[in-house]
Amino acid sequence: MKMEDNWHIHAPWAQLVASTVVPSNLFKNALEMTDMIYADVNRDSAGDSLAGSIDNEYFITSEQLVEAGLMDYFIEMVTKYWGTVLTNGHMEGHLDKKFEHGPHGFNYAARIVSAWTVHQFENEWNPIHDHSNCKISAVMSLKFPEKIDPPAKPHLRGLPGSLVFSGMGNADEWCTSSVLNCDPNIVGALYIFPAGLGHSVYPFTGKGERRSLSFNADIISQKQLDSIAEQEKLKYENEKAGI
């Protein structure tokens, strides 16, 4: 469903998956940033904490996101996604009643909890999983092999290397489809979704790299965000003073 230019909502289930195309300058910055991370011998591996059968997965620092101009953009997109969720099915009123200290109404703030880059090669894959310790997750497509081997069976065409979201199936009475397959060839696409929504990536055979940038985000009250910022400022000042 197209809600406006460059903002689409995919809702075969109650959970909403939003997609948008990242501005070309930020896409270029993300590609260059992940190139540098991949080439850095001191890169910080994220593999042990992630679900995939993938060898090359590396953390991205907040400083790197800020330097690439991605931090503000990601926060803007998460905020926009949350605003979309709040207007869906009277969710704003539901959250107002459920949460005493937020996130409810429009008195909320978004923050990026973690980010990492995934460099996927032949026969590597990501099993169905979800994300914890956050409320919203996102995946940005950075690279896809120009040519991969077609699957043996015709009904599997378009699946190799693709990102697949899995809903609740028949357990969700509003379900219109059990899965949502995202076109892997749309490089530069950003998908934003609930952290608890199951998703996976199919393997592919052939030369080349499938690269993505993922991040987790939290939605908290502005008061909580201000408190966190104050704690981080105090920590920085203490470290600088050698305390």
C-alpha positions as a printed NumPy array, in Angstrom:
array([[  0.   ,   0.   ,   0.   ],
       [  1.492,   3.306,  -1.089],
       [  0.867,   5.909,   1.596],
       [  2.935,   8.657,  -0.014],
       [  5.901,   9.018,  -2.37 ],
       [  8.739,   6.722,  -1.289],
       [  6.804,   5.287,   1.685],
       [  5.049,   1.94 ,   1.372],
       [  3.335,  -0.229,   3.978],
       [  3.182,  -3.992,   3.591],
       [  0.639,  -5.55 ,   5.936],
       [ -0.282,  -9.148,   5.087],
       [ -0.468,  -9.56 ,   8.882],
       [ -1.322,  -7.26 ,  11.756],
       [  2.345,  -6.268,  12.039],
       [  3.408,  -3.53 ,   9.624],
       [  6.499,  -3.68 ,   7.42 ],
       [  7.477,  -0.316,   5.927],
       [  9.805,   0.107,   2.979],
       [ 11.491,   3.134,   1.491],
       [ 14.409,   3.845,  -0.814],
       [ 17.399,   5.464,   0.883],
       [ 18.6  ,   8.778,  -0.646],
       [ 21.465,   8.17 ,  -3.087],
       [ 24.04 ,  10.187,  -1.104],
       [ 23.333,   8.224,   2.103],
       [ 23.377,   4.946,   0.201],
       [ 26.816,   5.863,  -1.145],
       [ 27.999,   6.752,   2.367],
       [ 26.711,   3.446,   3.747],
       [ 28.462,   1.491,   1.017],
       [ 31.775,   3.286,   1.623],
       [ 31.449,   2.903,   5.388],
       [ 30.863,  -0.856,   5.165],
       [ 33.717,  -1.177,   2.663],
       [ 36.059,   0.337,   5.254],
       [ 34.695,  -1.854,   8.043],
       [ 35.134,  -4.984,   5.929],
       [ 38.731,  -4.026,   5.069],
       [ 39.675,  -3.148,   8.661],
       [ 41.712,  -5.945,  10.285],
       [ 40.581,  -4.674,  13.699],
       [ 36.874,  -4.855,  12.821],
       [ 34.54 ,  -5.944,  15.623],
       [ 32.867,  -9.244,  14.722],
       [ 29.154,  -9.537,  15.475],
       [ 28.891, -13.149,  14.343],
       [ 28.734, -14.748,  17.785],
       [ 25.674, -12.704,  18.742],
       [ 23.755, -13.166,  15.475],
       [ 21.644, -16.048,  14.206],
       [ 23.049, -16.49 ,  10.713],
       [ 25.346, -19.107,   9.255],
       [ 27.466, -16.259,   7.873],
       [ 31.19 , -15.704,   8.446],
       [ 31.45 , -11.938,   7.908],
       [ 29.207,  -9.873,  10.197],
       [ 30.595,  -6.759,  11.91 ],
       [ 29.341,  -4.166,  14.374],
       [ 28.924,  -0.543,  13.333],
       [ 29.553,   2.082,  16.001],
       [ 27.331,   5.068,  16.692],
       [ 30.234,   7.315,  15.718],
       [ 30.472,   5.637,  12.315],
       [ 26.728,   6.095,  11.736],
       [ 26.983,   9.77 ,  12.669],
       [ 30.028,  10.336,  10.439],
       [ 28.243,   8.717,   7.487],
       [ 25.166,  10.887,   8.037],
       [ 23.06 ,   7.79 ,   8.683],
       [ 22.217,   8.245,  12.362],
       [ 19.793,  11.145,  11.903],
       [ 18.244,   9.506,   8.852],
       [ 17.676,   6.168,  10.605],
       [ 16.128,   7.921,  13.612],
       [ 13.892,   9.928,  11.27 ],
       [ 12.703,   6.748,   9.515],
       [ 12.104,   4.895,  12.793],
       [ 10.124,   7.867,  14.089],
       [  8.079,   7.942,  10.901],
       [  7.453,   4.201,  11.164],
       [  6.319,   4.548,  14.79 ],
       [  3.981,   7.37 ,  13.83 ],
       [  2.506,   5.087,  11.154],
       [  2.003,   2.315,  13.717],
       [  0.28 ,   4.69 ,  16.144],
       [ -2.28 ,   5.695,  13.527],
       [ -3.09 ,   2.053,  12.715],
       [ -6.01 ,   0.445,  14.507],
       [ -6.269,   2.966,  17.38 ],
       [ -2.819,   1.867,  18.586],
       [ -2.148,   5.254,  20.164],
       [ -5.059,   4.886,  22.569],
       [ -4.059,   1.305,  23.371],
       [ -0.502,   2.307,  24.284],
       [ -1.74 ,   5.253,  26.337],
       [ -3.611,   2.805,  28.551],
       [ -0.961,   0.08 ,  28.64 ],
       [  2.204,   2.057,  29.404],
       [  2.54 ,   4.425,  32.335],
       [  5.842,   5.976,  31.226],
       [  5.683,   5.493,  27.459],
       [  6.168,   4.84 ,  24.699],
       [  2.674,   6.22 ,  24.207],
       [  0.957,   9.019,  22.351],
       [  3.357,  11.194,  20.427],
       [  5.556,  11.956,  23.432],
       [  8.212,   9.495,  22.347],
       [ 11.738,   9.414,  20.985],
       [ 13.705,   6.927,  18.912],
       [ 17.268,   5.814,  19.513],
       [ 19.491,   3.335,  17.683],
       [ 20.458,   0.49 ,  20.022],
       [ 22.863,  -1.421,  17.754],
       [ 23.909,  -1.711,  14.12 ],
       [ 25.912,  -4.184,  12.08 ],
       [ 26.839,  -5.075,   8.524],
       [ 26.329,  -8.511,   6.954],
       [ 28.531,  -9.715,   4.083],
       [ 26.872, -12.859,   2.747],
       [ 28.505, -15.142,   0.193],
       [ 27.68 , -18.371,  -1.614],
       [ 25.744, -20.985,   0.41 ],
       [ 25.532, -18.773,   3.504],
       [ 22.11 , -18.1  ,   4.97 ],
       [ 20.136, -16.621,   7.829],
       [ 17.543, -18.87 ,   9.528],
       [ 14.201, -17.496,  10.615],
       [ 14.69 , -15.406,  13.742],
       [ 13.637, -12.21 ,  15.462],
       [ 15.463,  -9.537,  17.459],
       [ 15.45 ,  -8.954,  21.216],
       [ 16.106,  -5.997,  23.54 ],
       [ 14.547,  -3.532,  21.106],
       [ 11.154,  -2.657,  19.657],
       [ 11.906,  -1.943,  16.008],
       [ 14.425,  -3.416,  13.559],
       [ 15.497,  -2.521,  10.036],
       [ 17.451,  -3.966,   7.117],
       [ 19.045,  -1.911,   4.34 ],
       [ 20.117,  -3.608,   1.108],
       [ 23.602,  -2.534,  -0.026],
       [ 24.781,  -5.123,  -2.562],
       [ 23.442,  -8.08 ,  -4.491],
       [ 25.331, -10.381,  -6.899],
       [ 24.792,  -9.482, -10.536],
       [ 24.375, -13.124, -11.493],
       [ 23.551, -16.114,  -9.316],
       [ 22.668, -19.669, -10.257],
       [ 18.927, -20.214, -10.768],
       [ 17.235, -22.681,  -8.392],
       [ 16.535, -26.191,  -9.596],
       [ 12.759, -25.862,  -9.194],
       [ 10.782, -23.137, -11.   ],
       [  8.637, -22.272,  -7.967],
       [ 11.784, -21.236,  -6.072],
       [ 12.737, -18.547,  -8.579],
       [ 13.288, -15.172,  -6.965],
       [ 13.995, -16.681,  -3.547],
       [ 17.808, -17.169,  -3.542],
       [ 19.348, -14.357,  -1.514],
       [ 15.991, -12.771,  -0.726],
       [ 14.815, -11.365,   2.597],
       [ 11.645, -13.121,   3.744],
       [  9.311, -12.035,   6.542],
       [  7.185, -14.724,   8.168],
       [  3.879, -13.865,   9.793],
       [  1.771, -15.892,  12.154],
       [ -0.003, -17.813,   9.412],
       [ -3.438, -19.114,  10.365],
       [ -2.879, -18.03 ,  13.967],
       [ -3.481, -14.457,  12.819],
       [ -7.121, -14.071,  11.77 ],
       [ -6.241, -10.959,   9.769],
       [ -3.503, -12.774,   7.84 ],
       [ -3.665, -12.612,   4.046],
       [ -0.339, -14.364,   3.436],
       [  2.051, -16.391,   5.574],
       [  5.189, -14.784,   4.114],
       [  6.367, -11.565,   2.486],
       [  9.234, -11.942,   0.01 ],
       [ 11.276,  -8.781,  -0.586],
       [ 12.805,  -8.34 ,  -4.021],
       [ 16.56 ,  -8.822,  -3.478],
       [ 17.419,  -6.777,  -6.557],
       [ 16.166,  -3.495,  -5.087],
       [ 19.524,  -2.274,  -3.789],
       [ 19.112,   0.758,  -1.552],
       [ 15.785,  -0.377,  -0.08 ],
       [ 15.269,   0.005,   3.665],
       [ 12.76 ,  -2.262,   5.423],
       [ 11.507,  -1.32 ,   8.906],
       [  9.515,  -3.8  ,  10.98 ],
       [  8.611,  -4.916,  14.523],
       [ 11.601,  -6.53 ,  16.231],
       [  9.523,  -9.584,  17.081],
       [  8.571, -10.331,  13.474],
       [ 10.28 , -13.469,  12.171],
       [ 12.512, -13.035,   9.124],
       [ 15.174, -14.973,   7.248],
       [ 17.479, -14.783,   4.23 ],
       [ 17.723, -17.566,   1.671],
       [ 21.132, -18.837,   0.536],
       [ 22.313, -18.436,  -3.043],
       [ 24.89 , -20.119,  -5.245],
       [ 27.235, -18.19 ,  -7.49 ],
       [ 29.938, -15.567,  -7.223],
       [ 29.435, -12.215,  -5.597],
       [ 28.372, -10.638,  -2.34 ],
       [ 24.987,  -9.959,  -0.83 ],
       [ 25.516,  -7.117,   1.641],
       [ 23.095,  -5.536,   4.075],
       [ 23.154,  -3.119,   6.972],
       [ 20.89 ,  -3.907,   9.92 ],
       [ 20.021,  -1.953,  13.015],
       [ 17.837,  -2.242,  16.094],
       [ 15.996,   0.715,  17.566],
       [ 14.078,   1.468,  20.704],
       [ 11.11 ,   3.755,  21.216],
       [ 11.101,   5.434,  24.608],
       [  9.654,   8.531,  26.216],
       [ 11.475,  11.815,  25.666],
       [ 12.073,  11.932,  29.416],
       [ 13.852,   8.571,  29.303],
       [ 15.943,   9.672,  26.31 ],
       [ 17.008,  12.86 ,  28.106],
       [ 17.988,  10.789,  31.152],
       [ 20.106,   8.441,  29.04 ],
       [ 21.821,  11.391,  27.344],
       [ 22.617,  12.9  ,  30.741],
       [ 24.073,   9.584,  31.99 ],
       [ 26.232,   9.221,  28.879],
       [ 27.45 ,  12.824,  29.246],
       [ 28.362,  12.193,  32.89 ],
       [ 30.176,   8.977,  31.981],
       [ 32.187,  10.795,  29.3  ],
       [ 33.131,  13.599,  31.693],
       [ 34.211,  11.1  ,  34.389],
       [ 36.349,   9.15 ,  31.905],
       [ 37.931,  12.375,  30.693],
       [ 38.705,  13.371,  34.281],
       [ 40.114,   9.906,  35.035],
       [ 37.464,   9.11 ,  37.613]])
